[in-house]
Amino acid sequence: MTTEQRLSSAELAGVHWRISSRSGSNGGQCVEAGPLADGTGRVVVRHSHHPDGSLIVYTRAEWVAFLAGAKNGEFDFTEQGAA
């Protein structure tokens, strides 16, 4: 698990944030993610409606594992009967 990390505004200035194309344009609750430009491979995640709020920072290995799980359907909770 990643411990709390403080990022400066300079570190965040180089992040190219991306929002899922599936989030639509209806103002839904969206998360944004983007790699830090510091060469570490870390990925930052934030709430798009609160860009100055809390961030979650993942190591490259954590992010790769998350993406693999998502692509493998491990987070398809609606398929398992959860709403």
C-alpha positions as CSV (number, residue, x, y, z in Angstrom):
1,M,0.0,0.0,0.0
2,T,1.2,3.5,-0.8
3,T,1.9,5.8,2.1
4,E,0.8,9.4,2.2
5,Q,2.8,11.5,-0.2
6,R,2.9,15.3,-0.6
7,L,3.2,16.6,-4.1
8,S,4.2,20.2,-4.9
9,S,2.2,22.2,-7.4
10,A,5.3,22.1,-9.6
11,E,5.1,18.3,-9.7
12,L,1.4,18.3,-10.5
13,A,1.9,21.0,-13.2
14,G,3.4,18.4,-15.5
15,V,0.6,15.8,-15.2
16,H,-1.5,15.3,-18.3
17,W,-4.8,14.3,-16.8
18,R,-7.1,11.8,-18.5
19,I,-10.8,11.0,-17.9
20,S,-12.4,7.8,-19.2
21,S,-14.3,8.3,-22.4
22,R,-17.1,6.3,-20.8
23,S,-17.7,8.9,-18.2
24,G,-19.7,10.9,-20.7
25,S,-20.3,14.6,-20.8
26,N,-23.3,14.8,-18.4
27,G,-21.2,16.0,-15.4
28,G,-21.1,12.7,-13.7
29,Q,-18.7,11.8,-10.9
30,C,-15.4,11.2,-12.6
31,V,-11.9,10.4,-11.7
32,E,-8.9,11.6,-13.6
33,A,-5.5,9.9,-13.7
34,G,-2.2,10.9,-15.1
35,P,1.5,10.0,-14.8
36,L,3.9,12.2,-12.9
37,A,6.5,13.7,-15.1
38,D,9.3,12.9,-12.7
39,G,10.4,9.7,-14.4
40,T,9.4,7.4,-11.5
41,G,6.4,5.9,-13.3
42,R,4.0,7.0,-10.5
43,V,0.4,7.7,-11.4
44,V,-1.8,10.2,-9.7
45,V,-5.6,9.9,-9.4
46,R,-8.0,12.7,-8.3
47,H,-11.7,13.6,-8.4
48,S,-12.3,15.7,-11.5
49,H,-14.8,17.9,-9.7
50,H,-12.3,18.6,-6.9
51,P,-9.0,19.0,-8.7
52,D,-7.4,20.7,-5.7
53,G,-8.6,18.0,-3.3
54,S,-7.0,14.8,-2.2
55,L,-4.9,12.7,-4.5
56,I,-4.0,9.1,-4.5
57,V,-0.5,8.3,-5.8
58,Y,0.3,4.8,-7.1
59,T,3.6,3.3,-8.0
60,R,4.1,2.0,-11.5
61,A,3.7,-1.6,-10.3
62,E,0.5,-0.8,-8.4
63,W,-1.0,1.0,-11.5
64,V,-0.1,-1.9,-13.8
65,A,-1.7,-4.4,-11.4
66,F,-4.9,-2.3,-11.2
67,L,-5.2,-2.0,-15.0
68,A,-4.6,-5.7,-15.4
69,G,-7.4,-6.4,-12.9
70,A,-9.7,-4.0,-14.5
71,K,-9.1,-5.4,-18.0
72,N,-9.6,-8.9,-16.5
73,G,-13.1,-8.0,-15.1
74,E,-12.0,-8.1,-11.4
75,F,-13.9,-4.8,-10.8
76,D,-17.1,-5.7,-12.7
77,F,-19.2,-5.5,-9.5
78,T,-22.5,-5.1,-11.5
79,E,-21.8,-8.5,-13.1
80,Q,-21.7,-10.0,-9.7
81,G,-25.0,-8.7,-8.6
82,A,-23.9,-5.5,-6.8
83,A,-25.4,-2.2,-7.7
